[in-house]
Amino acid sequence: MDELDKNKLPHHIAIILDGNGRWAKKKLLPRNLGHRKGAFNIRDIANVCNQLGISYLTVFCFSTENWKRPKKEVEFIMKAPIQYLNKYRKKIYNSSIRIKIIGRRDRLPQDLLQVLQDLEENTQSHGGLTLTLCIDYGSYDEIVTAVKEIVTEVQKGQLSVDEINEDTITSHLFTKEYPPLDLLIRTSGEYRISNFLLWQLAYAELYFTDTLWPDFDEKELMKALLDYQKRNRRFGGINHEDHQN
């Protein structure tokens, strides 16, 4: 951690949490235990990010496509967070971390939805890291929703077609209140974006690691952040040193 330049940390990190099932299989354990270990790891990494002063951490917990997984596995994923969040509710409320949920809410079990909404409401004034849990989230769905909202505003005369630009779309996304995404991390050796934050990723740095999510600890996060700090972020332009060379 001492090697990090605290002045060059990303403001907004996103992580595709991949490898829970493979982690469990590797240890000859049920897949559900992999998901449980992965859930605890969200807490651990969020705490490290909060200590570093990173403002936003957005994690891909459950995609719109994950409903296709085996029924028992989906049921566990929907029930396990309730037990965990209820157990640690007071610690979460007493921390400085703010919890946000993005994604569809109409398909989530009512008991899970209630717990998640309670977390949002009771941490909304927290001034530390904003931890966003993407649940039943898909970027296609997010963009389609944004387009429908924009079309509705045009039909109502609240917006003209000529006024539609990049900012218009950004302001209708689930992440409209968030800063630009700086760094995307994907664990488990997969090199895909998997329908995650497609619009927001336009100028983000991408970091892929073979480490399975349950094993992605503080040391692995430091590797990702150090790699990020070596990048030359030009946002489509050139910097002064490049121009001179």
Number of C-alpha atoms within 10 A of each C-alpha: 13 6 7 14 11 13 7 12 19 21 17 20 23 23 20 23 23 22 24 24 19 18 24 19 14 10 10 9 13 13 17 18 16 21 26 18 16 24 20 12 19 21 12 15 17 22 19 16 20 20 11 14 15 19 20 26 25 23 22 22 21 20 19 18 12 15 14 9 10 9 10 10 15 15 13 15 17 17 14 15 17 16 12 13 16 12 11 10 15 10 10 18 17 11 15 18 22 22 24 18 21 18 18 16 14 9 10 13 12 11 11 18 17 13 16 18 13 14 20 17 12 15 20 16 12 15 12 19 25 24 24 21 20 23 20 22 25 23 20 15 15 22 19 12 14 19 16 12 15 21 15 13 14 15 12 10 10 10 15 13 12 6 10 12 9 9 10 15 16 18 14 18 22 19 17 14 10 16 12 19 23 21 22 24 19 24 22 21 13 15 13 10 14 14 16 22 24 14 17 18 17 12 15 18 18 16 17 17 17 14 17 21 27 25 17 21 16 17 11 14 16 16 15 18 21 17 12 20 17 9 9 11 15 10 10 7 8 11 12 7 7 10 8 6 5
